[in-house]
């Protein structure tokens, strides 16, 4: 019996590099979502008292979520800044820089003195670090996703959705890690949790940062970007090229709104909402953890399905499911049953939201040419996070305060976000069979027809 040829025994160098890039993207977005969701969780639990103590409880919660929104406000700017240099200098260098800024920003939040120690400087510094985090995240997702998609184009072009889902998996994985760590520290006596326990999840982010950097330093630059760099460089900055034809960016922003509205309302905001309805902190965090575990299965499955049937039908199915479940999910939460709370978040976040979110990495990447892909995809994605996730907790908290605690406004917000996504998908051209260009046109403009191609 003759030995198998080397190619049959082990993957090619390109495939090994793709796997390393996929792991790098997963770790990067895990750090991103861990840090952001830790903040959302802790803000819901104690930041109103620690950093805004002179406000009444409702106003303190709104103020805490206001700093949450501040991070989202900075994300589109981060997408423009890091997208510019990512399209001109390279994807890899921006991936490293954004990860360092994100991890260090979270670590420093864990060291912040509270209002009792330094007065008004405490919320000022908190908002400043949130803005730094927002800027970093604005560039993180684009770099991580494009590295995976552009490496996959060379060896696994027909499976861009599946491979890009590794980057998207950072969202539920970061949620599992953040909920797990916060669950452990929230089991402390209340005075100890408020004194020092809340700092632990932020300080632990330095570990994720070290692991992520170790992997990212070993990845190679995107082959499509390297090929594009050999072409004459355009005179206009990438953001100018993108905004000269803004339709793809607007569509990219709108198609992600439903996923981010659901993500924000059914994770960070839901903790505050459910605790206010009588659930204990461990019960709510357990429900979030279970929902995130469901998402770890649904998200890559939805992404792989989008490689076969197209991005549009999969995202549309998730949007329809999210709208259909909006009122039942909140009714289950209002029931007061821990088991029904788990079911509600598993359906709303684990299934419906993940189905919308999974194909987004590949879909947005396919809407722009290589020369402006980092800028265009980042700007569209981060605008979606700002509109869908940045303001949703703040709006929901304000509406709850003015409506006497009714869950109807939250359900309507979920329906509204899903409707925007569904209507936008109807306007998109199917892209899953497209070949990513090397030099890159300014943008591949989606056609308005609502039929699959």
C-alpha positions as CSV (number, residue, x, y, z in Angstrom):
1,X,0.0,0.0,0.0
2,X,1.5,3.3,-1.1
3,X,1.5,6.3,1.3
4,X,-1.0,9.0,0.5
5,X,0.5,12.1,-1.1
6,X,1.3,15.0,1.2
7,X,-1.7,17.0,-0.1
8,X,-4.0,14.3,1.1
9,X,-2.5,14.1,4.5
10,X,-2.4,17.7,5.5
11,X,-4.0,21.0,4.4
12,X,-2.3,23.3,2.0
13,X,-0.4,26.4,3.4
14,X,-3.3,28.6,2.2
15,X,-5.8,26.6,4.1
16,X,-3.7,26.5,7.3
17,X,-3.3,30.3,7.0
18,X,-7.1,30.6,6.6
19,X,-7.7,28.6,9.7
20,X,-5.3,30.8,11.6
21,X,-6.9,34.0,10.3
22,X,-10.3,32.6,11.2
23,X,-9.1,32.0,14.8
24,X,-7.7,35.4,14.9
25,X,-11.0,36.9,13.8
26,X,-12.9,34.9,16.4
27,X,-10.6,36.0,19.2
28,X,-10.8,39.6,18.1
29,X,-14.5,39.9,18.1
30,X,-14.7,37.8,21.3
31,X,-12.6,40.5,23.0
32,X,-14.8,43.2,21.4
33,X,-18.1,41.7,22.5
34,X,-16.8,40.6,25.9
35,X,-15.7,44.1,26.7
36,X,-18.8,45.8,25.4
37,X,-21.2,43.3,27.0
38,X,-19.4,43.3,30.3
39,X,-20.0,47.1,30.3
40,X,-23.6,46.7,29.4
41,X,-24.2,44.1,32.1
42,X,-22.4,46.0,34.9
43,X,-24.0,49.3,33.8
44,X,-27.4,47.7,34.2
45,X,-26.4,46.4,37.7
46,X,-24.4,49.1,39.5
47,X,-23.0,51.9,37.3
48,X,-26.0,54.1,38.0
49,X,-25.1,54.1,41.7
50,X,-21.3,54.2,41.4
51,X,-20.9,56.9,38.7
52,X,-24.2,58.8,38.8
53,X,-25.2,58.6,42.5
54,X,-27.1,61.9,42.7
55,X,-29.7,60.8,40.2
56,X,-32.8,58.9,41.1
57,X,-32.6,55.1,40.2
58,X,-34.4,55.5,36.8
59,X,-32.3,58.5,35.7
60,X,-29.2,56.7,36.9
61,X,-29.9,53.7,34.8
62,X,-30.6,56.0,31.8
63,X,-27.3,57.8,32.4
64,X,-25.4,54.6,32.6
65,X,-26.9,53.4,29.3
66,X,-26.1,56.9,28.0
67,X,-22.4,56.1,28.4
68,X,-23.1,52.8,26.7
69,X,-24.4,54.8,23.7
70,X,-21.3,57.0,23.8
71,X,-19.2,54.1,22.8
72,X,-21.5,53.3,19.9
73,X,-21.4,57.0,18.7
74,X,-17.6,56.7,18.3
75,X,-17.9,53.5,16.2
76,X,-18.6,54.9,12.8
77,X,-15.7,57.4,13.3
78,X,-13.5,54.5,14.1
79,X,-14.7,52.7,11.0
80,X,-13.7,55.7,8.9
81,X,-10.3,56.2,10.5
82,X,-9.2,52.6,10.8
83,X,-10.9,51.8,7.5
84,X,-8.9,54.5,5.7
85,X,-5.6,53.1,7.0
86,X,-6.7,49.5,6.5
87,X,-7.5,50.2,2.9
88,X,-4.2,52.1,2.4
89,X,-1.7,50.4,4.7
90,X,-3.1,47.0,5.4
91,X,-5.6,44.9,7.2
92,X,-3.3,43.2,9.7
93,X,-1.7,46.3,11.2
94,X,-5.1,47.8,12.0
95,X,-6.3,44.5,13.5
96,X,-3.4,44.6,16.0
97,X,-3.9,48.3,16.9
98,X,-7.7,48.0,17.4
99,X,-7.3,45.0,19.6
100,X,-4.8,46.7,21.8
101,X,-7.0,49.8,22.2
102,X,-10.0,47.8,23.0
103,X,-8.4,45.5,25.6
104,X,-6.5,48.3,27.3
105,X,-9.7,50.5,27.4
106,X,-11.6,47.8,29.2
107,X,-8.8,47.1,31.6
108,X,-8.6,50.8,32.5
109,X,-12.3,50.9,33.2
110,X,-11.7,48.2,35.8
111,X,-9.2,50.6,37.5
112,X,-11.4,53.7,37.5
113,X,-12.2,55.4,40.8
114,X,-15.9,56.0,41.4
115,X,-17.9,59.2,41.9
116,X,-17.4,59.0,45.7
117,X,-13.6,59.1,45.2
118,X,-13.1,61.8,42.5
119,X,-16.6,63.3,41.9
120,X,-17.6,64.4,38.4
121,X,-14.3,63.2,37.0
122,X,-15.5,59.6,37.4
123,X,-18.2,59.7,34.8
124,X,-16.0,61.9,32.6
125,X,-13.3,59.3,32.5
126,X,-15.8,56.5,32.1
127,X,-17.3,58.2,29.0
128,X,-13.8,58.9,27.6
129,X,-12.7,55.3,27.9
130,X,-16.0,54.2,26.3
131,X,-15.3,56.5,23.3
132,X,-11.8,54.9,23.0
133,X,-13.4,51.5,23.0
134,X,-15.9,52.6,20.4
135,X,-13.2,54.0,18.1
136,X,-11.3,50.7,18.4
137,X,-14.3,48.5,17.8
138,X,-15.2,50.7,14.8
139,X,-12.2,49.3,13.1
140,X,-11.9,45.9,14.7
141,X,-14.8,44.1,13.0
142,X,-13.9,45.3,9.5
143,X,-10.3,44.2,9.7
144,X,-11.1,40.8,11.3
145,X,-14.0,40.0,8.9
146,X,-12.2,41.1,5.7
147,X,-9.1,39.2,6.6
148,X,-11.2,36.0,6.8
149,X,-13.3,36.7,3.8
150,X,-10.4,37.7,1.6
151,X,-8.3,34.7,2.6
152,X,-11.3,32.4,2.1
153,X,-11.7,33.8,-1.4
154,X,-8.5,32.1,-2.5
155,X,-9.2,28.6,-1.2
156,X,-12.8,28.5,-0.1
157,X,-14.6,31.1,-2.3
158,X,-17.9,29.3,-2.3
159,X,-17.9,29.1,1.6
160,X,-17.2,32.7,2.5
161,X,-20.3,32.8,4.7
162,X,-19.2,29.8,6.7
163,X,-15.7,31.1,7.2
164,X,-16.8,34.6,8.1
165,X,-19.1,33.2,10.7
166,X,-16.0,32.5,12.9
167,X,-15.7,36.3,13.3
168,X,-19.4,36.6,13.9
169,X,-19.2,33.8,16.6
170,X,-17.2,36.3,18.7
171,X,-20.5,37.9,19.6
172,X,-22.2,34.9,21.4
173,X,-18.8,33.6,22.7
174,X,-18.1,37.0,24.2
175,X,-21.6,37.1,25.7
176,X,-21.0,33.6,27.2
177,X,-17.7,34.7,28.7
178,X,-19.0,38.1,30.0
179,X,-22.2,36.6,31.5
180,X,-20.2,33.7,33.1
181,X,-17.7,36.1,34.7
182,X,-20.3,38.6,35.9
183,X,-22.4,35.7,37.2
184,X,-19.5,34.6,39.4
185,X,-18.7,38.0,40.8
186,X,-22.3,39.0,41.2
187,X,-22.6,36.0,43.6
188,X,-20.5,38.0,46.0
189,X,-22.3,39.9,48.9
190,X,-23.8,43.1,47.4
191,X,-21.4,45.4,49.3
192,X,-18.4,43.5,48.1
193,X,-19.7,43.4,44.5
194,X,-20.2,47.2,44.6
195,X,-16.8,47.8,46.3
196,X,-14.5,45.7,44.0
197,X,-16.3,42.7,42.4
198,X,-17.6,44.7,39.4
199,X,-14.0,45.5,38.5
200,X,-12.9,41.9,38.0
201,X,-14.6,41.3,34.6
202,X,-12.9,44.4,33.2
203,X,-9.5,43.5,34.5
204,X,-9.7,40.0,33.1
205,X,-10.0,41.4,29.6
206,X,-6.2,41.7,29.6
207,X,-5.9,37.9,29.4
208,X,-8.1,37.8,26.3
209,X,-6.0,40.6,24.8
210,X,-2.7,38.7,25.3
211,X,-4.1,35.5,23.7
212,X,-5.6,37.5,20.8
213,X,-2.3,39.3,20.1
214,X,-0.3,36.1,20.2
215,X,-2.5,34.6,17.4
216,X,-2.8,37.8,15.3
217,X,1.0,38.4,15.2
218,X,1.2,35.1,13.2
219,X,-1.3,35.8,10.5
220,X,-0.4,36.9,7.0
221,X,-1.7,40.0,5.2
222,X,-4.8,39.6,3.0
223,X,-3.8,38.2,-0.4
224,X,-6.5,40.3,-2.2
225,X,-5.2,43.5,-0.5
226,X,-1.6,42.6,-1.4
227,X,-2.7,42.2,-5.0
228,X,-4.6,45.5,-4.9
229,X,-1.6,47.3,-3.5
230,X,0.3,46.5,-6.7
231,X,-2.2,48.7,-8.7
232,X,-1.9,52.5,-8.9
233,X,-3.2,54.0,-5.7
234,X,-6.3,56.3,-6.2
235,X,-6.0,59.9,-5.3
236,X,-9.2,60.2,-3.3
237,X,-9.4,58.8,0.3
238,X,-11.4,55.6,0.6
239,X,-14.2,57.3,2.5
240,X,-14.6,59.8,-0.3
241,X,-14.8,57.0,-2.8
242,X,-17.4,55.2,-0.7
243,X,-19.6,58.3,0.0
244,X,-19.5,59.4,-3.7
245,X,-21.8,56.4,-4.2
246,X,-23.5,56.2,-0.8
247,X,-26.3,53.7,-1.7
248,X,-24.3,50.5,-0.7
249,X,-23.3,52.1,2.7
250,X,-26.9,53.1,3.4
251,X,-28.1,49.6,2.5
252,X,-25.4,48.0,4.6
253,X,-26.3,50.1,7.6
254,X,-30.0,49.4,7.3
255,X,-29.7,45.6,6.7
256,X,-27.9,45.2,10.1
257,X,-30.3,47.3,12.2
258,X,-32.6,44.5,13.1
259,X,-29.9,42.2,14.3
260,X,-28.3,44.9,16.5
261,X,-31.5,46.1,17.9
262,X,-32.4,42.5,19.0
263,X,-28.9,41.9,20.3
264,X,-28.8,45.1,22.4
265,X,-32.4,44.7,23.9
266,X,-32.1,41.0,24.6
267,X,-28.7,41.0,26.3
268,X,-27.6,44.1,28.2
269,X,-30.9,45.9,28.4
270,X,-32.8,42.7,29.3
271,X,-30.6,42.2,32.4
272,X,-31.8,45.5,33.8
273,X,-35.4,44.9,32.7
274,X,-35.7,41.3,34.1
275,X,-34.0,42.2,37.4
276,X,-36.6,45.0,37.7
277,X,-39.3,42.4,37.2
278,X,-38.2,40.3,40.1
279,X,-35.6,37.9,38.7
280,X,-32.4,37.5,40.5
281,X,-29.1,38.5,38.8
282,X,-27.9,34.8,38.5
283,X,-31.2,33.8,36.9
284,X,-31.0,36.5,34.2
285,X,-27.3,35.9,33.5
286,X,-28.0,32.2,33.2
287,X,-30.7,32.9,30.6
288,X,-28.3,35.1,28.6
289,X,-25.7,32.4,28.8
290,X,-28.0,29.7,27.5
291,X,-29.2,32.0,24.7
292,X,-25.6,32.7,23.7
293,X,-24.9,28.9,23.6
294,X,-27.8,28.4,21.3
295,X,-26.4,31.2,19.1
296,X,-23.1,29.4,18.9
297,X,-24.9,26.6,17.0
298,X,-27.4,28.7,15.0
299,X,-25.1,31.4,13.8
300,X,-22.6,29.2,11.8
301,X,-25.5,27.1,10.6
302,X,-27.3,30.1,9.2
303,X,-24.0,31.4,7.7
304,X,-23.4,28.0,6.0
305,X,-26.9,28.0,4.7
306,X,-26.4,31.4,3.2
307,X,-23.6,29.9,1.1
308,X,-26.1,27.5,-0.5
309,X,-29.4,29.5,-0.8
310,X,-28.1,33.1,-0.6
311,X,-27.6,35.8,2.0
312,X,-31.0,37.4,1.4
313,X,-33.4,34.6,2.2
314,X,-31.5,33.7,5.4
315,X,-31.4,37.2,6.7
316,X,-35.0,37.8,5.7
317,X,-36.1,34.6,7.6
318,X,-34.3,35.9,10.7
319,X,-36.0,39.3,10.5
320,X,-39.4,37.8,10.1
321,X,-38.9,35.5,13.0
322,X,-37.6,38.4,15.2
323,X,-40.7,40.4,14.4
324,X,-43.0,37.5,15.0
325,X,-41.4,36.7,18.4
326,X,-41.2,40.2,19.7
327,X,-44.4,40.3,21.7
328,X,-44.3,36.6,22.8
329,X,-40.7,37.0,24.0
330,X,-41.5,39.9,26.3
331,X,-44.7,38.1,27.5
332,X,-42.6,35.1,28.5
333,X,-40.2,37.4,30.3
334,X,-43.1,39.2,32.1
335,X,-44.4,35.8,33.3
336,X,-41.9,35.7,36.2
337,X,-40.8,32.2,35.4
338,X,-37.0,31.5,35.1
339,X,-37.7,28.7,32.7
340,X,-39.8,30.8,30.4
341,X,-37.1,33.6,30.6
342,X,-34.5,31.1,29.3
343,X,-36.9,30.1,26.5
344,X,-37.6,33.7,25.6
345,X,-34.0,34.7,25.2
346,X,-33.1,31.4,23.5
347,X,-35.8,32.0,20.8
348,X,-35.3,35.8,20.4
349,X,-31.6,36.1,20.7
350,X,-30.3,32.6,20.2
351,X,-32.4,31.7,17.1
352,X,-34.0,34.8,15.4
353,X,-31.2,37.3,16.1
354,X,-28.4,34.9,15.2
355,X,-30.1,34.0,11.9
356,X,-30.1,37.7,10.9
357,X,-26.6,38.3,12.2
358,X,-24.7,35.3,10.9
359,X,-24.5,36.1,7.1
360,X,-23.8,39.8,7.7
361,X,-20.0,39.5,7.6
362,X,-20.0,37.9,4.1
363,X,-22.9,40.0,2.9
364,X,-21.3,43.4,3.7
365,X,-17.9,42.4,2.5
366,X,-19.4,41.4,-0.9
367,X,-21.0,44.8,-1.3
368,X,-17.6,46.7,-1.8
369,X,-14.5,46.4,-3.9
370,X,-11.1,45.6,-2.3
371,X,-9.8,49.2,-2.5
372,X,-12.5,50.5,-0.2
373,X,-13.9,47.3,1.4
374,X,-12.5,48.0,4.8
375,X,-13.9,51.5,4.9
376,X,-17.3,50.6,3.3
377,X,-18.0,47.5,5.2
378,X,-16.9,49.0,8.5
379,X,-18.9,52.2,8.0
380,X,-22.0,50.3,7.1
381,X,-21.7,47.8,10.0
382,X,-20.9,50.4,12.6
383,X,-23.7,52.7,11.5
384,X,-26.0,49.7,12.0
385,X,-24.6,49.2,15.5
386,X,-25.1,52.8,16.3
387,X,-28.7,53.0,15.0
388,X,-29.7,49.5,16.1
389,X,-27.8,48.9,19.4
390,X,-26.4,52.2,20.5
391,X,-29.7,54.0,21.3
392,X,-32.0,51.0,21.8
393,X,-31.3,50.5,25.6
394,X,-31.6,54.3,26.2
395,X,-34.8,54.6,24.2
396,X,-36.3,51.5,25.9
397,X,-35.4,52.7,29.4
398,X,-36.9,56.1,28.7
399,X,-40.1,54.6,27.3
400,X,-40.4,52.2,30.2
401,X,-40.1,55.0,32.7
402,X,-42.8,57.0,30.9
403,X,-45.2,54.0,30.3
404,X,-45.3,52.7,33.8
405,X,-43.1,49.6,33.0
406,X,-45.1,48.2,30.1
407,X,-43.2,45.9,27.9
408,X,-45.0,47.1,24.7
409,X,-42.4,49.7,23.8
410,X,-39.6,47.1,23.9
411,X,-41.6,44.8,21.7
412,X,-42.3,47.6,19.2
413,X,-38.6,48.5,19.1
414,X,-37.8,44.8,18.2
415,X,-40.5,44.8,15.5
416,X,-39.2,48.1,14.1
417,X,-35.6,47.0,13.8
418,X,-36.7,43.7,12.2
419,X,-38.9,45.6,9.7
420,X,-36.1,47.8,8.6
421,X,-33.9,44.8,8.0
422,X,-36.6,43.0,6.1
423,X,-37.4,46.0,3.8
424,X,-33.7,46.5,3.1
425,X,-33.1,42.9,2.2
426,X,-35.9,43.2,-0.3
427,X,-33.9,46.0,-2.0
428,X,-30.5,44.1,-2.1
429,X,-29.1,42.1,-4.9
430,X,-28.0,38.6,-4.1
431,X,-24.2,38.4,-3.7
432,X,-23.2,35.0,-2.5
433,X,-22.1,33.8,-5.9
434,X,-20.1,36.9,-6.7
435,X,-16.3,36.7,-7.0
436,X,-14.4,39.3,-4.9
437,X,-12.5,41.6,-7.1
438,X,-8.8,42.1,-6.6
439,X,-8.1,45.8,-7.6
440,X,-11.6,46.6,-6.6
441,X,-14.2,49.0,-7.9
442,X,-15.3,51.8,-5.6
443,X,-18.4,49.7,-4.7
444,X,-20.6,47.1,-6.2
445,X,-23.9,48.9,-6.2
446,X,-26.9,46.6,-5.2
447,X,-29.7,46.7,-7.6
448,X,-33.2,47.6,-6.4
449,X,-35.0,44.5,-7.6
450,X,-36.3,42.2,-5.0
451,X,-35.7,39.0,-6.9
452,X,-32.8,36.6,-6.3
453,X,-30.2,36.3,-9.0
